[in-house]
Amino acid sequence: MKKEIHCHSKKMNKLRTAAAAAAVIWCLTRTSSTFETDWFARLSSWFVPLLTYEQQYGRQEAGYASDYQVPDWYYEEQAERPVNSDTAMETAAGEEVQAAAALSNGEVGTTYTRKQLKKKSFLLSKIFVVDSNTSMTKEELSLENLLDKDLSVEGLTGEADGSRPYKILIYHTHGSESFADSRPGEKEDTIIGVGSYLAKILEEKYGIAVYHDETAYDVIDGALDRSKAYENAYSSVSKILQENPSIEVVIDLHRDGVDEETHLVTEVGGKPTAKIMFLNGVSRSNMNGEIDYLKNPNKLTNLAFSFQMYLKGKEYYGDYVRKIYVRSLRYNLHLLPRTTLIEAGAQNNTLAEEKNAMEPLADILYKVLSKEE
């Protein structure tokens, strides 16, 4: 009897081992998008499903579980935690931050000295959040590249007579993204509707002609499918750029996904306003080095564009801008030098908070693209 029990136990252990091995093999050989082939990252994300923020642009089917614990590196500052008041500023020891007095627009801005911005440690602690799967090079953190590059656009503005050429393209890889009070099935209540509002401000207030692509690239045959959203967007957006060579700025507008207790909101002009974040991909994995099939000749200018908009955001609108998030992939940022991916708020912001966020965003864009101080 004991021998039979022992044999049965050995068989069960073999079955468990075989099942575990099959699971690992399935995970490693499952079809992945062209945007993520790092087997270790895929394996990690599969076994650690709570890292939904890490998976948002890889495993598109990932959801945001209510018990998701936001990792420490996610937060803007030390005092920013999952409460409805994540606007505190913290100054690292020995790093003096110049906090401006109240500005003419009623906001309180923050500026940094060139001496501070030349320090790699300062950039990596105060401005950039670098994903654990990648890194930034000395060249990418060079202040000469980040700050001194001229990003102004010739002929940016013009009379609204219908003949001015497009200068900015706004599109949405994840056009189905919605908000806390969005009405199901209403496009105007999704990130596409928010993009329409941004385009309207840029055109009517600043005189910039905007091409707004309202395609939801994450919806296939009426169903949500993000497995090829970036590929689909690339194909279509490339054609738009070919047909409109006057376009010099590309914005992929998203909204973030966070745990439900984190509310990415601040106050701008007396109105509750969703915070924004610029996201950059550097086409580099810590495990495999440079990702050759994700070449981006515009990477340095992409980074400079995010960096200069971040500084303008901090200067004029304080904590309205979150740290720049750097990841290992590319996210179609190679389309043009002045290409950016912007996360506006998150799934638990209201539509009003999202639209309020477009007003300072339009101002930041104008200041950088026109070189207005």
Secondary structure, DSSP 8 states (H G I E B T S, - for coil): -HHHHHHHHHHHHHHHHHHHHHHHHHHHHS---TT---HHHHHHHHH-TT-HHHHTTTSTT----TT----GGGSSSTT--SSS-TT-----TT---EEEEE-TTS-EEEE--HHHHT-HHHIIIIIEEE-TT----TTTT-HHHHTTS----TT----SSS-S---EEEE-TTTT-B-TT--TT-GGGBHHHHHHHHHHHHHHTT---EEE----TTEETTEE--TTHHHHHHHHHHHHHHH-TT--EEEEEEEE---TT---EEEETTEEEE-EEEEEE-SEETTTEE-GGG--TTHHHHHHHHHHHHHHHHHHHGGGB--EEEESS-TTTTS-SEEEEEEEEETTS-HHHHHHHHHHHHHHHHHHHHT--
